[in-house]
Amino acid sequence: MSDKIEFRVLGMSCTACASTVKKTLKEINGVKDVSVNFTDKKAVVYLDSKTIDKYLLKDKVLKAGYKLVDIDNAEEANKKFVSLERKRLFFSWMITLPLTIKMLGEMIFGYYLVNMQTAFYIDLILSFIVIFIIGFPVLKSTINAVKKFSFNMDSLIGIGTIAAYFTGILKILGLNIDNFAVVGAMIMSINFIGNYLKISATGKASSAIKQLVELSAKTAHLIKNDGSEINVDINELNIDDEVIIRPGEKIPVDGVIVDGVTAIDESIATGESVPVDKKTGDKVIGATINQMGVIRVKILKVGKDTFLSQIIKLVEEAQSSKVPIQEFADRVTSYFVPIILLISFITLLFWLIFPGVGSFILQFFSSYIPWITISSSIITKALFAAVATLVIACPCALGLATPTALMVGMGKGAVNGILIRNGEAIQTSKKITTIVFDKTGTITLGKPVVTSYKTSINKKDFFKLVGSVENLSEHPIAKAIVTNVKEMNISFDKVKNFQVIAGKGIEANIENKEIHIGSKKYFDELNINFNDYNVDIINYQNKGYTVILAAINKKTIGIIGISDKIKEDSIETINKLHKIGINSVLLTGDNTKAANFIANEVGIDKVYAELLPQDKINIIKELQKKGEVVAMVGDGINDAPSLKQADVGIAIGTGTDIAIESADITLVSGSLTGVYRSIILSQKTFKKIMQNLFWAFFYNIVAVPLAVLGLLHPAVAEISMALSSINVVGNSLRLKRISLD
């Protein structure tokens, strides 16, 4: 398995920059694969071996115009980078703003503070400082891009500002041309505004991670061996340490209550606002808030193994993923800059070769657009249009359209207990037509209890025998029986040859007696007669009970009725899904009558009962063959194969027991409401992605032709370019305010 190193990347201004960083790293011998995400500024490098020094990676990327920073130092390095960008912005406009005011005074009012010759050289000198000194990183990136023939947004800005500045040099050399040096300085300074605003905006887009990090407790009340209490940093805690948590305090890390009773606000983990009652033996999650009593907690997990750390890792990975439609946008972006460079060059040639056509266009629009000057030379007009074409094009908006929406949408999901593992699930979820549900733990609470029984032998002997065998099983129904037996203070016998028959029952031996416990279907297969219990079985099934039969030496000795309460929000959720046009199906290994009883209670459309795990997969496949887009909702463990087979797998879990590996979407809470919310979130996130892509494409489709025709001032073009990127990010940020109910 290859080694992995993660970095933060500083200095990227667009997705083309991310492609350049990726290409630079992949060229290094020993680098197996590279993933670079522009939005979260993260690079993951997979190495064939540990022989590659990470400083070599940093050096290569630095020469390409960017900077790799170790994850541990990323926050501090990013602060310095943002501070430097702020200084560039400030000093560039300290120079550019007076130049701009002076230029407008000369153009509009014909007012010169100094003579024209002196003003000309002032423009050249001060613009040189802005473009070639303050803007050196942009020019360096441009030069590296030209060398590698791998262009990015900086390439367009760099070439555009250099071209604008050199109009002044050409004028000195005697060419009849207007001086655009100040326009070049304006373009560079406006670019700094755009970059700084994008840094701020994308920072807001990724704020969900920061919010999750900030949720954790900073200190804990550690109980020492002598029983005294000291305050320590949570990083000093170890597994098996015990801490005291008082009302209003945060649980420091994941653990189990060893003393005390309380109610805990778990909303940061589950999205549910109602506090959860907790007692001795119950597990608690780090960063949740103790509401009532004083509790003593034994620590089970610390550091990266805690629930909160796992959630943060999951969200980071998910936000770096892509939706299929992004691949199309990325392909367009990769060709975009070279195409714009070519269009700009063709524009220059067009204006030089066909000056009459250009003059006619300008004459027609001159009364509507204030910056058009008919008297300018042909070369001036050609450069005016070519530079505007360079700086108006905006691959940034295309590159930001998908990842920013994903980042905000997944972040909103995380703080509402909805964990989306990959971007593809978002695109697929909007097309879901049918949702199939597991029953136990999904539609029902998953905490079955023994409700009724009937036996032909002594009650204590019956439950002692059944409990002894079920005690070796992990099935929820087995646990219900075992709990009931323990409450009766009955001890267990020694069991031999225990075996689970998947989806049917169990068999074992006790004191040379052959024991079978399972469903009616299982007993039919074994030809075990249970006619004496038929009336009771039918009666239990009509009440929605799950019926368990028990036999000694293939003679039925009794039955047990197990009931599982329907979740309070199951009916509401199914109704909401129906309202948005989604069909519902129940898949269960339970008997048909019990399954139908549950389905009728909650309003599920179709029922498939008495199923084995493979049967569930086959039913999902059949639905898919009929053209249905299927989501499967289950516990994420027993239903893992079905979750994988479905187009979208949704795992329902509670607390630290969530099974995030089996599903595309995991709901931290056991509440079924999360199913509806996850679909609404996916639909609205994908809608934002489509809106962003539309406006990014629309902007370029409209703006580039205007620039080619000479109808856009280069400075106005640069302002429009920056605003288009900010608009995309701003539109994504609106996802934070959407309602999921």
N, C-alpha and C positions, 0 to 999 in steps of 0.2 A: 504493500500500500504506500502511496506517495506521501511525502511530508507536506504539510500545509502551513503557510505563513500569511497572516492577515495584516494589512496596512490601511491607513487612511491616506487619501491622495489629496494634496493641496495644489491649487492652481488651475483646476479644470473649469472651463467656462461653458462647455456644451458636451453633448454625447459624442461628438467627433473627437473631443479631447480624450474621453474615456477609451475610444477605439485606438487612439495613438498610444496611450499608456499601455493598453493591452498588447498592441503590436510590438512595442518596444520590449516588453517583458518576455513575450513569447520567442523573440529572436535570441534570447540568452540560452546557451547550451546548458542542459540540465533542468530547464523549466518544462514541465510536462503539460500544464494547462494554466490558464489565467481567467479570472472573472473580475471585471471592473464595472462597478455601478456608479453612474454619474450622480444620481440623486442623493445617495447616502455617502458618496465620496469614499467608497470602500473598494479595496483590491484584495482578492484572495489568490495567492500564488501556490500552485501545486508543483512540488519538486520531485524529481526522480530519486534524489538522495539528499543527505544533509551536508554534502560537500560544498554546496554553493553558499557563499557568504552573503548574508542579506544586505551587507553594505555595497556589494557589487550591484544588486538589484536597485538600490537607492541611487547609486552613482549613474547608472544607465538612464534611469527615469529623470534624474536631475538634468542630465545633458539634453534630454528631450524637452525640457522646459517645465517640468512638474516636480513635485516633492513627495516622497513616500515617508510616512511617519509611523512609528510603532504604535499599535493600538493603545498600549498603556500610557503613551505620552500624547495621544491624539487630541485630547480635550485642550491641553495647554498649548500645543502647537497650533490648533485651530484658532484659539483666542488670539495668538500672536499674528496669525495670517489675516484674520478679520481686522485686527487693529492696523496692520500694514495697509490693507485695502482701503480702510477708512482714511488713513493719512494720504494715500495716493489720490483719493477722491477730493480731499480737502485742498491739497496743494495744487492739483491740476486746475481746480476751479478758482483758486486764488489768482491764478494767471489768466485762465481762459475767460472768466466773467468780464474783467475790464477790457480785454481784447474784443469780446463780443459786443459790448456796449459801444466801444469805439468804432467798430466796423458798422454797426447799425446806424450810428450817428453820421458816418461818412456816406453810407448808401442812401439813407432816407432823407437826411437834412443837408447833406453836403458840407457838414461841419468837421473841420480838421483841427485837433489840438496842436499839432505840429505840422510842418510842411509834408507834402505827399511822399517825398523821398525818405525822410526820417521815419515817417509812419510805416513805410514799406519795410524798412530794416528792423524796426521794433517788432513788427508782426513776425518776421522770419526768426529773429533771435528767441523771442518768448515762445513761439510755437515749437521751435526746436527743443526747448526745455521740456515742454509738455509731451511731445511725441517721442523724442529719442532718449530722454533721461527718465522722466516719471513713467512714461509708457514703455520703457525698455523690456519688461517681461513679455508684453504683447508682441513686440518686434522679434524678440528672441524665439518665441514660440512660432512666429511666422517663418523665420529663417530655418528652424528645425523642420517645420512642416514641408517647406520647399525642398530641403535636402532629401527628406524621406518620401516625398511625393505623397504625403498623407495629410491632407488639409483639414483645418478645423475653423471654428468661428473666428479665432484670433487671426487666422490667415486673411479673411475678408477685411477685418478691421485694419490689420497691419498694412496690407497692400493698399487699401483705400486711403489711409492717412499718409502713407509715404507718397502715393501718387498726388494727393492734394498738396502736400508740402513742396514737392518738387516743381509744382507750377511756378512757385516763387523763384526757384533756382533757374528755371527755363526763362523766366522773364528777365533775370539778371543777364542771361546769355544773349538777350536780344530778341527772343521769340515774342510775337504779338499774342499775348495770352493773359487772362486775368489771374491774379494771385489768390489761390485757395488755401494758403498756409494756415490762416486762422480757422478756416472750415475744418482742416485736418485736426487742429488742436481741439475744436469743438467735438468732432467725432470721437476722438480718444477720450475726452472728459465725459461725454455722455455714455460711452462704453463703460467707464468706471462706475457711473451711477447705476447702469443696468446690472453690472456684475455684483455690486454691493447689495442692491435690492433683491437680486436672485439668491444671494447667499442668505439674506435675512428670511426670504420667503421659503426657500427650501429647508431652512432651519426650523421654521414653524411647521412645515409639512412633516418633519421627522420628530416633532416634539413628543409624540406618543412614547417613544423610547425613553426620552428624558423624564417624562412624567412617571413612567413605571420605575425608573431608577430612583427617583426622588421619593417614591412611596415607601421605600424600605426604612425601617428604624435605624437610627445611628448608634444607639447605645442600648444596653440591657442591664438588668439587675441580677447579677450572677450570685448564686448561693454557694458559698465556700464549704469546704469539708467540715468546718467547725460550726456551720449553721449561720454564720454571719453573712451579710449581704454587701456587695460592692458593685459600683457602676463600672462597666467595661465597654469598650468598642465592640460592636457585633463581630468584627473580624477576628476578635480574640476568643470567640466562643468555639467550643469543640463538641463533637457528638457525645451524647450522654451527660453533658452538663445540664444543670437545672437552673431555671430562672424564674423570677417572680414577675408577674404582669398585673398591674393594678388597673382599675377602671379608667378608661380614657387613653390608655397607653397602647402602642402598637406591639403586636407579637413580633419579636425580633427575627426569628427564623422558624422553619418548619419543625413541629414537634408534636408531642402527645401530652394531654393534661394528666398529671399524676395526682393532683389534689385541687378541689374546688369546682364550683358550678358557676356558669356565666352565660351571657349571650354575646356573640361576636359578629361585628359588621364585616361580612366577607364580600362586600360589593366590588372591591378592587379586583377580586378574583373571579367572581361569578356574574357581576353586573346586576345582582339582585339586592335591593335596598333593605329588605326585611332582615333584621339580625337573626342569627341561627343559634339556637340553644345548644350549649356544650356542657358535658360533664366529664368526670374522670374516665379515662380510656379513649376519649374522642381526640382525633387529630386536629391540629390547628395549622394555619398557613401563615408564613411570615408576611408582615406588612398589613395584615388585617387588624382590626381595632377591637380591643376588649371593651365591652360596653358596661358590664355590671360588676360582677364579683371579682375578688382577688383570686388568681389561679397560679398554680405552680406547674411549670411545663418542662418536660424532659426533651432535650434537643435531639432530633432525628437526622436532620440534614443541615449542612452549612455550605457557604460559598456558592460555587457554580451548580451544585446539586439541588438547591432550593427551588421551590415552585416558581417564585418570582424570577429567578435567574433563568430558568428554563423557558418561561414565557417570553422574557426579553430576547433570548437567543432565537426562539421560534419566530417572533415578530421581525427581527432583523433579517433572518433568512427569507421570510415571506416577502418582505418589502424589496428584497433584491431580486425576487423572481420576476418572470415576465408572463404576460398574457400573450396568446398566439398573435393577436393583432399588432402587438408591439414589434414583432419580427418584421412585419411589413414596413412599419414606420422607421425602424432601424435601417432597413435596406435603402429606403428613400433617403434618409439622412446621410448614409455613407456616400451616396452619389451626389448629394445636394451641392456641397461646396465646390467640387470640381466643375459641375455643370454651371453654377453661378459665375465662376471665374471665366468659363468659356463664353457665357452670355455677355458678361461685362466686356470681354475683349471684342466680341462681335459687335456690341453696341458702339464701342470706340471706332471700329472700322466703318460701321454704317454711317455714323455722323460725319466722318471724314470723307467717305466716298460719295454719299448722297446728301450734301449739305442743304440742297434745295428742299428736299422732303422734310428734313428736320426743321428748317426755318418756317415752312408752312405750318407745321404742327405748333410751334411756339407762337407764331402770329395768331393762330386760331384761339389759343388759350391765354394769351398775354393779358387780356382784360380781366381774367378771373383769378390768375395766380400771381401774387405780388413779386416773387423772386425771379420771374422770367425776364431776362434782358435781351431784347432782340439785337442790340448793337454789339454784343459780345462776338469775339472771333470764332471761327469754326472750331479751332482747336479747343477753345474754352468750353464751347457747347458740348463737344465730344467728351472731354474729360468730366464735365459736370454730370452728364448722363451715366458715364461709365463708373465713376466713383459712387454715385447714388445707387446704382445697381449692385455694387459690391456690398455696401453697408445696409441696404434695405432687406436683403435676404436673411432669413432667420431660421437656421436649422435648430437653434435652441428650443424654440417653441415646439417643434416636432419631437425633439428628444425628450422634452420635459412632460409632454402631454400624458403619456401613460404612467411612468414611474411616480410622478407626484400624486396622481389620483390614487394609485395603489398604496402609496405610503400613508396618505391621509385616511383612506378607507380602512386599511388593515389596522392602523393605529386606533381608529374609532372602535373597530371591532374588539381590539384587545382590551380596551378599558371598559367594554360592555360584556366581557366574558366570552367573546366570539373570536376564536383563533383560526385564521385562514392560512393554511400551510403554503399555498402557492397561488400565483396569479391566474393560472389556467382555470382554477375552480371558479373564479369570479366570472370569467367569460362563459363558462359552461352553465353556471347557476341561473343565468338569465333565461336559459332555454329549457329549464326543467318543466316537464309536463306531468310527471308522476313521482310521488314520494312513497317509498315502501318503508314501513316501520317494523322493527322488532317489538315484541310486546313487553316482556319482563324488563323493568328498569328503564323503559322508554315511554310507552303509553302508561304503564303502571309505575308505582314507586320503586319496584324492584326489591321490596322487603316483604316477601310472602310470610304469612303466619298460618299455623295450623288452626283451622276453623272448626272442623268436624272430623269424626272418625267413627268407624264401626269395626269390631273384631269378634272373632269366635273364641278367642282365648282371653286370659286375664289381661286387663289393660296394662298393668305394669310390665308383664312379660312381653306383651306386644310392642310397647314403645322401647323397651330395653333392647329387643332384637333389632328393630328397625333403626333405632338411634345408633347402635353400635356400628352398623354397616354405613349409614349415611354420614357418620362422623369422619369417614375417610374421603368423602366427596367434597368438592369445592362449589358445587352447584347451589344457586340461591335457594332452591326448594329443599335441598339437603340441609342447608344451614337453618332453615325455618324449623325443620323437624328436630334437629339437634338442639336448638335453643329451647324448644318446647320440652324435650326430654330432660335437659339440665334444670329447667324450672321445676320439674317434678322430682328433682334430687335422685335421679336414677343413674347408677354407674353403668359403664360400658363393658361389654364382653370383648374378649380377644377375637380378632377377625383374621381369617386366612384367605388366600387366593382372591383378594378383592380385585374386581375388574369392572371398568366402565364400558357400557355398550352405548356408543355415541348416539345421542338423540332418542334413546329408548329407555335405558334403565341401568341397573347395576346388579352384579351377582357376587356372592362371596360364600365362605363356609364358616360356621360357628359350631364348635363341638360336633364336628362331623355331620352337621345339618347343612343341606344345600339351600341357600337363601337367594330369592329373586325379588327385586323391588323395581317397579317401573310403571309404565303406562299400560292402558288397556290393550293397545296395539302390540306392545311387547309381549304381553301375556298370551295374546292370540297366536303370535308367531311361535311361542313355546308350547302351545296347546295346553295351557294351564286353565282349568275351568274356574270361572268366577260367577256362575249363574246365581248363586245365593246373594250376590251383592248388586245385581243388575238394577234393581229398583232404586237403591241408594246411589248408585253411580249416576243414573239419569237425573235423579233429584239434585245431586251436587253440581252436575254439569249445567243444569238449567239455572242454577244460581251463579254461574260463572266461575265455579271452583275448578282448580286443577286437581285431578284425581290420581292418587298414587296407590297402587296395589302392592301387597306383600304376600309372599308365599314361602312355605317351608317344604322342601322336597317336592316341589311342584304342586302343592296344595294351598290354595288361597286361604290366608288366615285373617285378612282384614283389609280395609281401605282407609285412606286419609284424605280429607278435603282441604286443599290449600287455597287460600284467597290472597289476592294482591290488590291493594287499593289503587284505584285510578288516580293519576296525578290531577290536581285541581285545575291546571291550565291545559290539559289535553283537549278537552272539548273546544275551548276558545281557539286553540292553535289550529285544529283541524278546520274549524269554521273559517278562520282567516285565510288558510291555504285554499279552500274552496272558492272564496271570494276573488282570489287572484288567478283562478283558473287551473289550479293544480289538483290532480286526482290523488287519492290516498289508498294505500294497500297495506294490509296487515299480514306479516309473515311470522308464523310461530310454530314451535314444536308442540305446543299445547293441543288438547283435543278440540275438535271442531265446535262443539257446543259452547265451551268456555271462551273460545276465540270469538265466536259470533256474538256472545253476550257482551264482551268487552267492545267489539267493533260497533255494535248497535248503541252502546252507551255514549261513545265519543263521536259517532257519525262517520266512521271510516267506510269507504265505498266498497271495497272488495276484501275478502278474507281467504287466505291459504293457511290451513292448519295441519297439525301432525307432520311437520316437515323435519327432515334431517338437514344439517348444514349445507350439504351439496344441493338439496332440493331448492333452498333459498337462492343459491347462485343460478340454478337453471331457470327459475321463474324470472329473475332479473334479466337474464339473457333473452328469454322469450319476449319480455316487454320491450327490450332494446331492438329486437328483430322487427317488432311491429312499428318501429319508428319513435317509440317513447324515449325521452331523455329522463333517465332515472336517477333519483337521489335515494340513498339508503341511509336510514337513521337507526343506529344501534349503539351498543355499549362500547364498541371499539375493541373488544377483546374476543368474546365468543363469536361476534359477527364479523371479525376481521376479513375473512375471504369475501363476504358479501359486500362489505364496505369498499374493498378493492375493485370488485367487479362493476359496481355502480359507476355511472358517469361522474357523480359527486358523492363521496362518502362523508357522512356527518356523524361524528362520534359524540355521544352524550356521556359526560363524566361528572364527577363531583370531587372538588378539592384536588389533592395530590394524586388521586387515582386515575386521572384522565389518561386515555390511551391515544396519544397524539400521533403515534406512528402508523395507525391503520387508516386514518381518514384524511380527506382534504380539508375538512373544517371540523374543529373540535369545540364543543360547547362546555365551558368549565362548569357551569351550573347544571344541575339535573333537570332544570326547568325546560319543558318542551317549547315554551315561547321562543327560546333561542333559535329554533329551527326556522320559524317565520322571520325573525329578525335577521338571521344570517342571509336568507334569500333576498330580503329587501335591501340589506346592505350591499350584497353582491350586485343586485340590479342597479342600484343608484350609483355605485362606484363605476360600473362599466358604462353607465350613461354619461358620467363625467368624462371618462376616457374618450368616448365618441365625440362629445362636445369639444373637448380640447383638440382632438385631431382635426375636427372640422374647421375650427377657427384657425388653427395653425396652417392648414392647407389653404383655406380661403384667403387668409392674410397674404400669403406668398403669391397666390394666383392673381390677386388684385394688385398688390404693391409692385411686384417686379416689372410688369408691363408699363406701369406709370413711370418707374425709374428709367426704363429703357427709352421711353419717349421724351425724357428730359423734363418731366413735369413735377419731379420731386427734388427739393433741395437736399443735398447730402446730409446736412445737419438734421433736417426734419426726418429724413429716412432713418438715421441712426436713432433718433428719439422713438420713432414708430417701432423699430426693431426691438428696442429694450422693452417698450410697453407691451408688445405682443407676448414676450416671454413671461412678463409679470402677470399679464392677464390669465395665461394658462395656469400658473401657480395659484393665483387668487381664486380662480374658478374651482380648482381642486380643494382649496382650503374651505370652501363652502360646505364640503362634506361633513365638516365638524359639527355643523348646525342642523343636519337632517334628523328627522325623527324616524325611529325604527319600529314604532308601534302602529 
